[in-house]
């Protein structure tokens, strides 16, 4: 594959790399850091089968839409996505600038919480959603319903429904409602592992799930990770919940493209489904042990049953489940 990368870079006018290094950590793509005369860059190629325990296949053309998401997001919120340098959609490759900053997940793992940065994440995400809301010309650039179903709705909600037959109706309804919402450009994987912490603010990576759909998915997906971190680093739980509050408040205060209360309701009712999905779906969270997973499972099932429409009330209920 390295020969194909070299050929791609030369054809794109970026030159021949003096060094290449495969980067670890990705489950859905091969990623290389390449050293060029102009500086370092990153080359990404989507995999047809993800590196997870369960069989999880996804169309490789998502590479094209990830590249488009980064270009669109950078125009909507300058600095919020890496600069795309070159691409070959037919071969499923693109090159982008290499940014050497820590991912938010690594700081959270160390118990370093920063509500101000969390608010910046919410504000940047809202800026991208706002700039792309109600834009049919952007929607036409992202005909990715099938991809989003394959790598988000099916593995997180529908696969989880099969593990919890008594919740089948509820989880399937959440998936159907999410699929039907067509409001703005969605990242689909707004996770701390995909957010760089830079002096200029957050930079979003790994937009392989890019989709023109429901912004509530991005909001709920990110906030869900802050819930899970409370069990991963329990001594920092109060800080994670402060980040939850700051991110949600910054985002919702900028949600001008639709009724913020309606958006919040969709996010609040979806989040427990995603919470359960990180335990019993196709992409279980890797950093919790079985007793912790059992606690999340119990709390998520309870929150799904209660169907709270406020993120604040949901956060309070989650906090109570930790004590």
Buried (B, 14 or more C-beta within 10 A) or exposed (E): EEEEBBBBBEEBEBBEBEEBEEBEEBEBBBBBBBBBEEEBBBBBBBBEEBEBEEEBEBBBBBBBBBBBBBBBBBEBBEBBBBEBBBBBEEBBBBBBBBEEEEBBBEBBBEBBBBBEBBBBBBBBBBBBBBBBBEBEEBBEBBEBBEBBBBBBBBBBBBBBBEBBEEBBEBBBBBBEBBBEBEBBBBBBBBBBBBBBBBEEBBBBBBBBBBBBBBBBBBBBBBBBBBBBBBBBBEEBBEBBBBBBBBBBBBBBEBBEBBEBEEBBBBBBBBBBBBBBBBBBBBBBBEEBEEEBBEBBBEBBBEBBEEEBBBBBEBBEBBBEBBE
